[in-house]
């Protein structure tokens, strides 16, 4: 198994630069997830590691070996794509072993590796079936099995679950997490789904417009975001943001009923504006208050999300647990702990600390 290192990695298409000097260290055996909105460069970066996209500048190393200009077949990686790309006329067993067959491996070795991969992925009962006789989740497992039999140094996943329905996505997340635990390989996984990223990753790389915004463990990014973008992207529902006005060590927030929040951070001068963030689970409903208008309530069983309008027009979301009353309409107040508030510079959007 091997780690992956990117040093100053750049990708250009003509005069347009889409990846801007990425420096990243992925440890041996680590599960690293690239996450970000559409167009942030996460799939391009993955394809650069795979060798499917030429690196315009910088260095890519796998296991300490410079592979920047190596062909994909020479890099020791295996990639699982969004589409299954299975041969319809071949059985599961034949699909999984086809790559080794094409490179001249002995039949006995191919059978041994396919048998081991099918055991790991629980595909033993499907080896003689063809893809048309499989569910979407089973086909994706076959695609993963095809990667396993190659014995790569690094596994690369490019949004492999996006074609599956919601229930299958959850099941396959568990399968992939279990696979990583069993084989201990280095894995790099691309997704736009931050919940998927948080449940799978040892390390999350948050990307925006071809640049890294922050790298860290899921809970570190959730609890200690470096900037407003990361704070809003990590966590579901997204963090609420309000305009605040600085007043001698505190911040006045009109969107929270003109509340004055003490701020134990380095604030700009009084009268200047900052952005204040509060997560929905750090807001609670005061049914006796009348500061916010209820717009919509989403009841999901164990939890409800209350969409509200502040008197100044700000929209926000509060989370209510199943044992709390969830208002459907009317006006309510809000309670919150000032200790859970985040403060960001209004211009740079960097966290104030």
C-alpha positions as YAML, in Angstrom:
chain: A
units: angstrom
residues:
- id: 1
  name: UNK
  ca: [0.00, 0.00, 0.00]
- id: 2
  name: UNK
  ca: [1.14, 3.56, -0.65]
- id: 3
  name: UNK
  ca: [0.40, 7.15, 0.16]
- id: 4
  name: UNK
  ca: [-0.15, 9.93, -2.36]
- id: 5
  name: UNK
  ca: [1.61, 13.31, -2.42]
- id: 6
  name: UNK
  ca: [0.72, 16.31, -4.56]
- id: 7
  name: UNK
  ca: [3.18, 19.20, -4.73]
- id: 8
  name: UNK
  ca: [2.12, 22.38, -6.51]
- id: 9
  name: UNK
  ca: [-0.21, 20.43, -8.82]
- id: 10
  name: UNK
  ca: [-1.66, 22.62, -11.58]
- id: 11
  name: UNK
  ca: [-4.04, 21.87, -14.42]
- id: 12
  name: UNK
  ca: [-4.62, 24.16, -17.39]
- id: 13
  name: UNK
  ca: [-6.85, 23.84, -20.41]
- id: 14
  name: UNK
  ca: [-5.23, 26.27, -22.81]
- id: 15
  name: UNK
  ca: [-5.19, 29.64, -21.08]
- id: 16
  name: UNK
  ca: [-7.73, 28.55, -18.45]
- id: 17
  name: UNK
  ca: [-6.32, 27.27, -15.16]
- id: 18
  name: UNK
  ca: [-8.71, 25.02, -13.24]
- id: 19
  name: UNK
  ca: [-6.43, 23.54, -10.55]
- id: 20
  name: UNK
  ca: [-4.28, 26.07, -8.70]
- id: 21
  name: UNK
  ca: [-1.13, 24.73, -7.06]
- id: 22
  name: UNK
  ca: [-2.51, 21.92, -4.90]
- id: 23
  name: UNK
  ca: [-0.26, 20.71, -2.05]
- id: 24
  name: UNK
  ca: [-1.63, 17.63, -0.31]
- id: 25
  name: UNK
  ca: [-0.33, 14.63, 1.64]
- id: 26
  name: UNK
  ca: [-2.49, 11.48, 1.80]
- id: 27
  name: UNK
  ca: [-1.07, 8.92, 4.18]
- id: 28
  name: UNK
  ca: [-0.65, 5.21, 3.45]
- id: 29
  name: UNK
  ca: [-3.96, 3.44, 4.17]
- id: 30
  name: UNK
  ca: [-5.91, 6.67, 4.59]
- id: 31
  name: UNK
  ca: [-9.44, 7.19, 3.27]
- id: 32
  name: UNK
  ca: [-9.38, 10.69, 1.78]
- id: 33
  name: UNK
  ca: [-12.47, 12.38, 0.33]
- id: 34
  name: UNK
  ca: [-12.44, 15.29, -2.10]
- id: 35
  name: UNK
  ca: [-15.64, 17.25, -1.59]
- id: 36
  name: UNK
  ca: [-17.03, 20.48, -2.93]
- id: 37
  name: UNK
  ca: [-19.71, 21.95, -5.19]
- id: 38
  name: UNK
  ca: [-19.99, 21.16, -8.90]
- id: 39
  name: UNK
  ca: [-17.14, 22.67, -10.86]
- id: 40
  name: UNK
  ca: [-14.72, 22.91, -7.92]
- id: 41
  name: UNK
  ca: [-12.14, 20.62, -9.59]
- id: 42
  name: UNK
  ca: [-12.47, 17.50, -7.46]
- id: 43
  name: UNK
  ca: [-12.93, 15.03, -10.34]
- id: 44
  name: UNK
  ca: [-10.21, 16.75, -12.37]
- id: 45
  name: UNK
  ca: [-7.80, 16.40, -9.44]
- id: 46
  name: UNK
  ca: [-8.67, 12.72, -9.07]
- id: 47
  name: UNK
  ca: [-8.12, 12.12, -12.78]
- id: 48
  name: UNK
  ca: [-4.73, 13.83, -12.49]
- id: 49
  name: UNK
  ca: [-3.76, 11.31, -9.80]
- id: 50
  name: UNK
  ca: [-5.01, 8.50, -12.07]
- id: 51
  name: UNK
  ca: [-3.11, 9.84, -15.08]
- id: 52
  name: UNK
  ca: [-6.28, 10.36, -17.10]
- id: 53
  name: UNK
  ca: [-5.62, 14.11, -17.10]
- id: 54
  name: UNK
  ca: [-2.16, 15.47, -17.84]
- id: 55
  name: UNK
  ca: [-0.63, 17.50, -15.00]
- id: 56
  name: UNK
  ca: [0.34, 20.92, -16.38]
- id: 57
  name: UNK
  ca: [2.81, 21.67, -13.57]
- id: 58
  name: UNK
  ca: [3.82, 20.28, -10.20]
- id: 59
  name: UNK
  ca: [4.52, 16.75, -9.01]
- id: 60
  name: UNK
  ca: [2.41, 13.72, -8.12]
- id: 61
  name: UNK
  ca: [3.99, 10.89, -6.11]
- id: 62
  name: UNK
  ca: [2.53, 7.50, -5.23]
- id: 63
  name: UNK
  ca: [4.45, 5.54, -2.63]
- id: 64
  name: UNK
  ca: [7.27, 8.08, -2.92]
- id: 65
  name: UNK
  ca: [7.62, 7.40, -6.66]
- id: 66
  name: UNK
  ca: [7.22, 10.31, -9.09]
- id: 67
  name: UNK
  ca: [4.37, 9.30, -11.40]
- id: 68
  name: UNK
  ca: [3.58, 12.76, -12.77]
- id: 69
  name: UNK
  ca: [4.22, 11.75, -16.38]
- id: 70
  name: UNK
  ca: [3.58, 7.98, -16.11]
- id: 71
  name: UNK
  ca: [0.79, 6.30, -18.04]
- id: 72
  name: UNK
  ca: [-2.26, 5.30, -15.97]
- id: 73
  name: UNK
  ca: [-1.37, 1.59, -16.22]
- id: 74
  name: UNK
  ca: [2.06, 2.28, -14.67]
- id: 75
  name: UNK
  ca: [0.82, 4.17, -11.62]
- id: 76
  name: UNK
  ca: [-0.50, 1.28, -9.53]
- id: 77
  name: UNK
  ca: [-3.99, 2.73, -9.22]
- id: 78
  name: UNK
  ca: [-7.46, 1.36, -9.95]
- id: 79
  name: UNK
  ca: [-10.43, 3.63, -10.59]
- id: 80
  name: UNK
  ca: [-14.14, 3.08, -9.98]
- id: 81
  name: UNK
  ca: [-16.30, 5.40, -12.06]
- id: 82
  name: UNK
  ca: [-19.78, 6.81, -11.69]
- id: 83
  name: UNK
  ca: [-20.92, 4.50, -14.49]
- id: 84
  name: UNK
  ca: [-20.38, 0.78, -13.92]
- id: 85
  name: UNK
  ca: [-18.87, 0.15, -17.40]
- id: 86
  name: UNK
  ca: [-19.40, -3.62, -17.20]
- id: 87
  name: UNK
  ca: [-19.28, -5.83, -20.27]
- id: 88
  name: UNK
  ca: [-22.90, -6.97, -20.78]
- id: 89
  name: UNK
  ca: [-22.00, -10.26, -22.48]
- id: 90
  name: UNK
  ca: [-19.68, -11.37, -19.66]
- id: 91
  name: UNK
  ca: [-20.57, -12.89, -16.31]
- id: 92
  name: UNK
  ca: [-19.67, -11.23, -13.03]
- id: 93
  name: UNK
  ca: [-16.69, -13.54, -12.71]
- id: 94
  name: UNK
  ca: [-15.48, -12.72, -16.22]
- id: 95
  name: UNK
  ca: [-15.95, -8.98, -15.73]
- id: 96
  name: UNK
  ca: [-13.94, -9.01, -12.52]
- id: 97
  name: UNK
  ca: [-11.08, -11.02, -13.99]
- id: 98
  name: UNK
  ca: [-10.95, -9.46, -17.45]
- id: 99
  name: UNK
  ca: [-8.21, -6.94, -16.67]
- id: 100
  name: UNK
  ca: [-5.88, -9.65, -15.38]
- id: 101
  name: UNK
  ca: [-6.71, -11.87, -18.35]
- id: 102
  name: UNK
  ca: [-5.71, -9.09, -20.76]
- id: 103
  name: UNK
  ca: [-2.35, -8.68, -19.01]
- id: 104
  name: UNK
  ca: [-1.61, -12.41, -19.32]
- id: 105
  name: UNK
  ca: [-2.02, -13.56, -15.73]
- id: 106
  name: UNK
  ca: [-2.40, -17.34, -15.22]
- id: 107
  name: UNK
  ca: [-5.98, -18.64, -14.96]
- id: 108
  name: UNK
  ca: [-5.39, -20.05, -11.49]
- id: 109
  name: UNK
  ca: [-4.17, -16.68, -10.20]
- id: 110
  name: UNK
  ca: [-7.13, -14.88, -11.76]
- id: 111
  name: UNK
  ca: [-9.58, -17.32, -10.19]
- id: 112
  name: UNK
  ca: [-7.94, -16.96, -6.78]
- id: 113
  name: UNK
  ca: [-8.11, -13.17, -6.88]
- id: 114
  name: UNK
  ca: [-11.69, -13.10, -8.17]
- id: 115
  name: UNK
  ca: [-12.73, -15.54, -5.44]
- id: 116
  name: UNK
  ca: [-11.17, -13.37, -2.75]
- id: 117
  name: UNK
  ca: [-12.76, -10.19, -4.12]
- id: 118
  name: UNK
  ca: [-16.18, -11.83, -4.35]
- id: 119
  name: UNK
  ca: [-15.83, -12.96, -0.72]
- id: 120
  name: UNK
  ca: [-15.02, -9.44, 0.43]
- id: 121
  name: UNK
  ca: [-17.93, -7.95, -1.53]
- id: 122
  name: UNK
  ca: [-20.38, -10.82, -0.87]
- id: 123
  name: UNK
  ca: [-20.77, -11.60, -4.58]
- id: 124
  name: UNK
  ca: [-20.30, -15.38, -4.39]
- id: 125
  name: UNK
  ca: [-23.91, -16.09, -5.35]
- id: 126
  name: UNK
  ca: [-23.74, -13.83, -8.42]
- id: 127
  name: UNK
  ca: [-20.52, -14.90, -10.15]
- id: 128
  name: UNK
  ca: [-22.31, -16.68, -13.01]
- id: 129
  name: UNK
  ca: [-24.84, -13.91, -13.61]
- id: 130
  name: UNK
  ca: [-24.56, -11.25, -16.27]
- id: 131
  name: UNK
  ca: [-24.91, -7.54, -15.44]
- id: 132
  name: UNK
  ca: [-28.51, -7.29, -16.67]
- id: 133
  name: UNK
  ca: [-29.53, -9.74, -13.92]
- id: 134
  name: UNK
  ca: [-28.05, -7.54, -11.15]
- id: 135
  name: UNK
  ca: [-29.35, -4.56, -9.20]
- id: 136
  name: UNK
  ca: [-27.60, -1.19, -9.37]
- id: 137
  name: UNK
  ca: [-25.87, -1.80, -6.06]
- id: 138
  name: UNK
  ca: [-24.67, -5.25, -7.14]
- id: 139
  name: UNK
  ca: [-23.29, -3.83, -10.39]
- id: 140
  name: UNK
  ca: [-21.37, -1.22, -8.46]
- id: 141
  name: UNK
  ca: [-19.92, -3.92, -6.23]
- id: 142
  name: UNK
  ca: [-18.78, -5.79, -9.34]
- id: 143
  name: UNK
  ca: [-17.07, -2.61, -10.57]
- id: 144
  name: UNK
  ca: [-15.32, -2.31, -7.20]
- id: 145
  name: UNK
  ca: [-14.41, -6.01, -7.34]
- id: 146
  name: UNK
  ca: [-12.81, -5.48, -10.74]
- id: 147
  name: UNK
  ca: [-10.59, -2.86, -9.09]
- id: 148
  name: UNK
  ca: [-9.76, -5.11, -6.12]
- id: 149
  name: UNK
  ca: [-8.50, -8.03, -8.23]
- id: 150
  name: UNK
  ca: [-5.87, -5.76, -9.78]
- id: 151
  name: UNK
  ca: [-4.27, -5.33, -6.36]
- id: 152
  name: UNK
  ca: [-3.62, -1.59, -6.80]
- id: 153
  name: UNK
  ca: [-1.58, 0.60, -4.48]
- id: 154
  name: UNK
  ca: [-4.36, 3.22, -4.48]
- id: 155
  name: UNK
  ca: [-8.12, 3.01, -5.11]
- id: 156
  name: UNK
  ca: [-9.78, 5.99, -6.78]
- id: 157
  name: UNK
  ca: [-13.57, 6.48, -6.62]
- id: 158
  name: UNK
  ca: [-15.25, 9.12, -8.81]
- id: 159
  name: UNK
  ca: [-18.76, 9.68, -7.39]
- id: 160
  name: UNK
  ca: [-19.49, 5.92, -7.53]
- id: 161
  name: UNK
  ca: [-22.87, 6.13, -5.78]
- id: 162
  name: UNK
  ca: [-24.52, 9.00, -7.63]
- id: 163
  name: UNK
  ca: [-26.52, 6.67, -9.91]
- id: 164
  name: UNK
  ca: [-28.06, 4.77, -6.99]
- id: 165
  name: UNK
  ca: [-31.28, 5.53, -5.14]
- id: 166
  name: UNK
  ca: [-31.19, 6.91, -1.60]
- id: 167
  name: UNK
  ca: [-31.46, 3.58, 0.22]
- id: 168
  name: UNK
  ca: [-28.82, 1.91, -1.93]
- id: 169
  name: UNK
  ca: [-26.49, 4.86, -1.44]
- id: 170
  name: UNK
  ca: [-26.60, 4.31, 2.32]
- id: 171
  name: UNK
  ca: [-26.03, 0.57, 1.92]
- id: 172
  name: UNK
  ca: [-23.09, 1.09, -0.44]
- id: 173
  name: UNK
  ca: [-21.53, 3.68, 1.87]
- id: 174
  name: UNK
  ca: [-21.45, 1.00, 4.54]
- id: 175
  name: UNK
  ca: [-20.00, -1.52, 2.04]
- id: 176
  name: UNK
  ca: [-17.20, 0.85, 1.00]
- id: 177
  name: UNK
  ca: [-16.37, 1.74, 4.61]
- id: 178
  name: UNK
  ca: [-16.24, -1.97, 5.46]
- id: 179
  name: UNK
  ca: [-14.07, -2.64, 2.41]
- id: 180
  name: UNK
  ca: [-11.57, 0.00, 3.49]
- id: 181
  name: UNK
  ca: [-11.45, -1.44, 6.99]
- id: 182
  name: UNK
  ca: [-10.84, -4.96, 5.68]
- id: 183
  name: UNK
  ca: [-8.19, -4.32, 3.03]
- id: 184
  name: UNK
  ca: [-6.62, -1.19, 4.53]
- id: 185
  name: UNK
  ca: [-5.75, 0.33, 1.17]
- id: 186
  name: UNK
  ca: [-5.22, 4.00, 0.42]
- id: 187
  name: UNK
  ca: [-8.48, 5.33, -1.04]
- id: 188
  name: UNK
  ca: [-9.34, 8.66, -2.63]
- id: 189
  name: UNK
  ca: [-13.03, 9.30, -3.07]
- id: 190
  name: UNK
  ca: [-14.80, 12.14, -4.88]
- id: 191
  name: UNK
  ca: [-18.31, 13.28, -3.95]
- id: 192
  name: UNK
  ca: [-20.41, 16.44, -3.89]
- id: 193
  name: UNK
  ca: [-22.39, 14.98, -0.96]
- id: 194
  name: UNK
  ca: [-20.93, 16.33, 2.28]
- id: 195
  name: UNK
  ca: [-22.86, 13.75, 4.36]
- id: 196
  name: UNK
  ca: [-21.19, 11.00, 2.33]
- id: 197
  name: UNK
  ca: [-17.84, 12.67, 2.90]
- id: 198
  name: UNK
  ca: [-18.33, 12.99, 6.65]
- id: 199
  name: UNK
  ca: [-19.41, 9.36, 7.13]
- id: 200
  name: UNK
  ca: [-16.59, 7.81, 5.07]
- id: 201
  name: UNK
  ca: [-13.47, 9.93, 5.40]
- id: 202
  name: UNK
  ca: [-10.42, 9.80, 7.62]
- id: 203
  name: UNK
  ca: [-9.47, 13.07, 5.92]
- id: 204
  name: UNK
  ca: [-11.68, 15.50, 4.00]
- id: 205
  name: UNK
  ca: [-10.30, 17.92, 1.42]
- id: 206
  name: UNK
  ca: [-12.77, 20.77, 0.83]
- id: 207
  name: UNK
  ca: [-12.28, 22.29, -2.63]
- id: 208
  name: UNK
  ca: [-13.61, 25.46, -4.24]
- id: 209
  name: UNK
  ca: [-12.70, 26.77, -7.70]
- id: 210
  name: UNK
  ca: [-9.65, 24.53, -7.94]
- id: 211
  name: UNK
  ca: [-8.20, 25.46, -4.56]
- id: 212
  name: UNK
  ca: [-8.13, 23.75, -1.18]
- id: 213
  name: UNK
  ca: [-10.20, 25.62, 1.40]
- id: 214
  name: UNK
  ca: [-9.43, 23.31, 4.34]
- id: 215
  name: UNK
  ca: [-8.17, 19.80, 5.07]
- id: 216
  name: UNK
  ca: [-9.04, 17.80, 8.18]
- id: 217
  name: UNK
  ca: [-11.11, 15.12, 9.86]
- id: 218
  name: UNK
  ca: [-14.87, 15.46, 9.44]
- id: 219
  name: UNK
  ca: [-15.60, 16.58, 13.01]
- id: 220
  name: UNK
  ca: [-12.66, 19.01, 12.97]
- id: 221
  name: UNK
  ca: [-14.09, 20.71, 9.87]
- id: 222
  name: UNK
  ca: [-17.56, 20.73, 11.41]
- id: 223
  name: UNK
  ca: [-16.50, 22.14, 14.76]
- id: 224
  name: UNK
  ca: [-13.60, 24.34, 13.71]
- id: 225
  name: UNK
  ca: [-14.07, 25.68, 10.15]
- id: 226
  name: UNK
  ca: [-11.45, 28.10, 8.85]
- id: 227
  name: UNK
  ca: [-13.86, 30.19, 6.81]
- id: 228
  name: UNK
  ca: [-17.49, 30.84, 5.95]
- id: 229
  name: UNK
  ca: [-17.45, 28.54, 2.91]
- id: 230
  name: UNK
  ca: [-16.34, 25.48, 4.89]
- id: 231
  name: UNK
  ca: [-18.73, 26.34, 7.74]
- id: 232
  name: UNK
  ca: [-21.64, 26.50, 5.31]
- id: 233
  name: UNK
  ca: [-20.67, 23.46, 3.25]
- id: 234
  name: UNK
  ca: [-19.94, 21.00, 6.07]
- id: 235
  name: UNK
  ca: [-23.05, 20.15, 8.07]
- id: 236
  name: UNK
  ca: [-26.64, 19.48, 7.05]
- id: 237
  name: UNK
  ca: [-28.75, 21.59, 7.08]
- id: 238
  name: UNK
  ca: [-26.26, 24.35, 6.36]
- id: 239
  name: UNK
  ca: [-25.15, 26.83, 8.99]
- id: 240
  name: UNK
  ca: [-27.27, 29.97, 9.36]
- id: 241
  name: UNK
  ca: [-25.46, 33.25, 8.61]
- id: 242
  name: UNK
  ca: [-26.42, 36.71, 9.83]
- id: 243
  name: UNK
  ca: [-25.09, 40.22, 9.40]
- id: 244
  name: UNK
  ca: [-23.80, 41.56, 12.70]
- id: 245
  name: UNK
  ca: [-22.64, 44.97, 13.88]
- id: 246
  name: UNK
  ca: [-19.69, 45.24, 16.29]
- id: 247
  name: UNK
  ca: [-20.31, 46.92, 19.65]
- id: 248
  name: UNK
  ca: [-17.43, 46.96, 22.20]
- id: 249
  name: UNK
  ca: [-16.58, 43.25, 22.41]
- id: 250
  name: UNK
  ca: [-20.02, 42.09, 21.32]
- id: 251
  name: UNK
  ca: [-21.97, 41.77, 18.08]
- id: 252
  name: UNK
  ca: [-25.53, 43.02, 17.55]
- id: 253
  name: UNK
  ca: [-27.52, 40.65, 15.29]
- id: 254
  name: UNK
  ca: [-30.78, 41.93, 13.84]
- id: 255
  name: UNK
  ca: [-31.64, 38.53, 12.37]
- id: 256
  name: UNK
  ca: [-31.75, 37.05, 15.88]
- id: 257
  name: UNK
  ca: [-34.21, 39.54, 17.32]
- id: 258
  name: UNK
  ca: [-31.56, 42.25, 17.75]
- id: 259
  name: UNK
  ca: [-29.64, 39.99, 20.16]
- id: 260
  name: UNK
  ca: [-26.28, 41.16, 21.52]
- id: 261
  name: UNK
  ca: [-23.76, 38.28, 21.40]
- id: 262
  name: UNK
  ca: [-20.50, 38.48, 23.39]
- id: 263
  name: UNK
  ca: [-17.56, 37.63, 21.14]
- id: 264
  name: UNK
  ca: [-14.31, 36.37, 22.65]
- id: 265
  name: UNK
  ca: [-12.46, 36.85, 19.35]
- id: 266
  name: UNK
  ca: [-10.48, 39.59, 17.62]
- id: 267
  name: UNK
  ca: [-13.20, 41.88, 16.28]
- id: 268
  name: UNK
  ca: [-12.91, 44.90, 13.99]
- id: 269
  name: UNK
  ca: [-13.67, 48.39, 15.29]
- id: 270
  name: UNK
  ca: [-17.13, 49.19, 16.71]
- id: 271
  name: UNK
  ca: [-19.62, 49.99, 13.97]
- id: 272
  name: UNK
  ca: [-17.98, 47.60, 11.49]
- id: 273
  name: UNK
  ca: [-19.91, 44.57, 10.22]
- id: 274
  name: UNK
  ca: [-19.08, 40.87, 10.62]
- id: 275
  name: UNK
  ca: [-20.87, 37.66, 9.68]
- id: 276
  name: UNK
  ca: [-22.28, 35.55, 12.53]
- id: 277
  name: UNK
  ca: [-22.92, 31.83, 12.08]
- id: 278
  name: UNK
  ca: [-25.13, 29.48, 14.10]
- id: 279
  name: UNK
  ca: [-25.96, 25.88, 13.23]
- id: 280
  name: UNK
  ca: [-29.65, 24.86, 13.17]
- id: 281
  name: UNK
  ca: [-29.11, 22.41, 16.06]
- id: 282
  name: UNK
  ca: [-27.81, 25.29, 18.20]
- id: 283
  name: UNK
  ca: [-31.08, 27.21, 17.82]
- id: 284
  name: UNK
  ca: [-34.16, 26.25, 19.81]
- id: 285
  name: UNK
  ca: [-37.75, 27.43, 19.56]
- id: 286
  name: UNK
  ca: [-39.42, 29.60, 22.19]
- id: 287
  name: UNK
  ca: [-43.15, 29.12, 21.46]
- id: 288
  name: UNK
  ca: [-44.02, 32.10, 23.66]
- id: 289
  name: UNK
  ca: [-41.89, 34.53, 21.64]
- id: 290
  name: UNK
  ca: [-42.96, 36.51, 18.58]
- id: 291
  name: UNK
  ca: [-39.71, 37.59, 16.90]
- id: 292
  name: UNK
  ca: [-39.68, 35.17, 13.93]
- id: 293
  name: UNK
  ca: [-42.36, 34.03, 11.45]
- id: 294
  name: UNK
  ca: [-42.68, 30.32, 10.68]
- id: 295
  name: UNK
  ca: [-42.47, 29.75, 6.92]
- id: 296
  name: UNK
  ca: [-42.30, 25.95, 6.66]
- id: 297
  name: UNK
  ca: [-41.82, 22.91, 8.87]
- id: 298
  name: UNK
  ca: [-40.16, 19.69, 7.67]
- id: 299
  name: UNK
  ca: [-41.06, 16.80, 9.98]
- id: 300
  name: UNK
  ca: [-38.69, 13.87, 9.49]
- id: 301
  name: UNK
  ca: [-39.69, 11.71, 12.46]
- id: 302
  name: UNK
  ca: [-36.88, 12.01, 15.00]
- id: 303
  name: UNK
  ca: [-36.18, 15.59, 14.04]
- id: 304
  name: UNK
  ca: [-37.96, 18.55, 12.45]
- id: 305
  name: UNK
  ca: [-36.51, 21.55, 10.62]
- id: 306
  name: UNK
  ca: [-38.29, 24.87, 11.07]
- id: 307
  name: UNK
  ca: [-37.76, 27.46, 8.32]
- id: 308
  name: UNK
  ca: [-38.16, 30.96, 9.70]
- id: 309
  name: UNK
  ca: [-38.13, 34.61, 8.65]
- id: 310
  name: UNK
  ca: [-36.57, 37.19, 10.95]
- id: 311
  name: UNK
  ca: [-38.17, 40.66, 11.23]
- id: 312
  name: UNK
  ca: [-35.43, 42.07, 8.97]
- id: 313
  name: UNK
  ca: [-36.16, 39.45, 6.26]
- id: 314
  name: UNK
  ca: [-33.27, 37.06, 7.05]
- id: 315
  name: UNK
  ca: [-34.14, 33.42, 6.47]
- id: 316
  name: UNK
  ca: [-32.90, 30.77, 8.90]
- id: 317
  name: UNK
  ca: [-33.42, 27.17, 9.96]
- id: 318
  name: UNK
  ca: [-33.88, 25.79, 13.48]
- id: 319
  name: UNK
  ca: [-33.72, 22.11, 14.42]
- id: 320
  name: UNK
  ca: [-36.33, 20.63, 16.77]
- id: 321
  name: UNK
  ca: [-36.06, 17.15, 18.29]
- id: 322
  name: UNK
  ca: [-39.02, 14.75, 18.29]
- id: 323
  name: UNK
  ca: [-39.92, 15.39, 21.93]
- id: 324
  name: UNK
  ca: [-40.25, 19.16, 21.30]
- id: 325
  name: UNK
  ca: [-43.33, 20.78, 19.76]
- id: 326
  name: UNK
  ca: [-42.72, 21.74, 16.11]
- id: 327
  name: UNK
  ca: [-44.68, 24.87, 15.17]
- id: 328
  name: UNK
  ca: [-46.45, 24.77, 11.80]
- id: 329
  name: UNK
  ca: [-47.26, 28.47, 11.50]
- id: 330
  name: UNK
  ca: [-47.49, 31.72, 13.45]
- id: 331
  name: UNK
  ca: [-44.67, 33.51, 15.22]
- id: 332
  name: UNK
  ca: [-42.08, 32.13, 17.64]
- id: 333
  name: UNK
  ca: [-39.01, 33.28, 19.49]
- id: 334
  name: UNK
  ca: [-35.51, 31.81, 19.39]
- id: 335
  name: UNK
  ca: [-33.11, 30.72, 22.09]
- id: 336
  name: UNK
  ca: [-29.43, 29.97, 21.56]
- id: 337
  name: UNK
  ca: [-26.15, 29.70, 23.38]
- id: 338
  name: UNK
  ca: [-23.69, 32.49, 22.53]
- id: 339
  name: UNK
  ca: [-20.87, 29.95, 23.01]
- id: 340
  name: UNK
  ca: [-21.95, 28.22, 19.79]
- id: 341
  name: UNK
  ca: [-21.72, 31.33, 17.61]
- id: 342
  name: UNK
  ca: [-19.04, 31.62, 14.90]
- id: 343
  name: UNK
  ca: [-17.71, 34.95, 13.65]
- id: 344
  name: UNK
  ca: [-16.34, 35.64, 10.14]
- id: 345
  name: UNK
  ca: [-14.75, 38.66, 8.52]
- id: 346
  name: UNK
  ca: [-17.38, 40.29, 6.27]
- id: 347
  name: UNK
  ca: [-14.87, 40.85, 3.46]
- id: 348
  name: UNK
  ca: [-12.44, 37.92, 3.36]
- id: 349
  name: UNK
  ca: [-14.96, 35.47, 4.95]
- id: 350
  name: UNK
  ca: [-12.14, 34.08, 7.09]
- id: 351
  name: UNK
  ca: [-12.94, 32.95, 10.61]
- id: 352
  name: UNK
  ca: [-12.29, 35.48, 13.37]
- id: 353
  name: UNK
  ca: [-10.43, 33.84, 16.24]
...
